[in-house]
Amino acid sequence: MTRLPATHPAVRSATRGESDLEAAFLAHLRQLAPHVPLPEREYVFAAPRPWRFDFAWPACRVAVEAEGGVWSGGRHVRPEGFERDVEKYNCATVEGWRVLRCTAKMLAADPAAFIGLILDVMEVSE
């Protein structure tokens, strides 16, 4: 039997736990926009590149990236991780995706405002 490498998206999504930020985002989405379908998780958008969105609605090419580790020096804010994220977001834009990024502070301060941005981008009425 062939074993998939740990970096394969199927393995990563099966072994990766949901972060507090991701759980908070989903809870706010369900509470504030129950009429919006739940997004796909860990959506690979630029195969064969291993890039994934934390949350995606492929039909309307809208994605949400939960940017954790902002204050703790996480991967997204270290130089190499930041460079890779910029490349990923630029590719997504070229391919017609609209990517919204949120931090824990943004969601805690005004979850309705962030969910409202998603609704605006998706052109969904509340």
N, C-alpha and C positions, 0 to 999 in steps of 0.2 A: 504494500500500500504506500502511495506517495504522500509524504507529509508536507503540508503547506508551510512556507516560512513564516516566522512570527510577524513579519511586516506585511503579509498578505491582508487585504481589507477584510476578508471573511474571518480571519483569525483575530485580527485586532478588534473588530466590532464585537466578537463573541467574548473576548477576554477583558475588554476595556469596560470598566464600570462607568456609570453615568455620574458626571460631576454634580456638585451641588448647584452650580450655575445652570447647567443643562436641565436639571430637575426643576429649578425655579422657573426657567423660561417656559417649559412645558406646562407647569402648573398655571402660570399667568395666562398663557395662550388659551388653555382650556376654560379658565374662569372668565376672561375678558372677551374671548372670541370663539364661543362654543360652536358657532356655525361654520368656522373655517376647518377644513379637513386637517387632520394631523399630518405633519411633514414626514418625509422619509428621513431616516437617520443614517448618518455616515454615507451619504450619497456620493458615489464616484462620478465625477462630471467630465473628466477629460482623459478617459482611457486612451492609451495604456498608462498614462501618468497615474500615480497612486493618490492623487489629490482627492480629498473628500470634503464635503460640507458637513458641518454638524447637523444641520437641518435643511431640508430642501423640498420645494414644491416644483418638481421638474416640468409639469405641464405649463406653468407660467414662468419658469426660469427665475424663481425667487429663492434665495438662500439666506440662512442666518448662521453666523459664526459666533459662538460663545467664546469670548476672549478671556480665558482665565489666566491667573498668574501675573496679572498686571503689577501688583504691588509686591509680589514675592520673587520677582525675577524669573518668572516662568519662561518656557520655550518661546512664546510669542513675542517677548520683549527683548530677548537676547539677540545679538547681531545676526547670527546665522539663521535663527528661526524667523526673525523679522524679515530678512532678505527672501527666504523661501515663501513666506506668506505674501509678500508684495508680488512676487512672480505668479503665485497662484491666483491672487485677486485680479491681476492684469489679464491673465489668460481667461478667467471667468468673464470679465467684461468684454473681451474680444469675442467670446462665444455667445454673448447676449444675455448673460446672467446679471441680475441685480442682487448684490450681496450686502446685507445689513449686518453690522457687527455690534455686539453688545458686551458690556462688562457687568460684573456683579454690582458695582456701584450704580450704573445706569438703571438696572432692573430694580434695585432696592429703592432708588430715589423716585422713580416714576414709571412703574411697569406699564401703565395705560398708554403713556406716550410712545414707548417702544413698540408695543403691540399695534398702536395706531399707525406707526410707520409701515409696518408689515401690511396692514389693511390698505393703506394708501398705495403702496407699491403693487399690491395684488389687484388693486381697484375693486375692493370688496367693501360694501357698505356695512356699517355696524348694525 
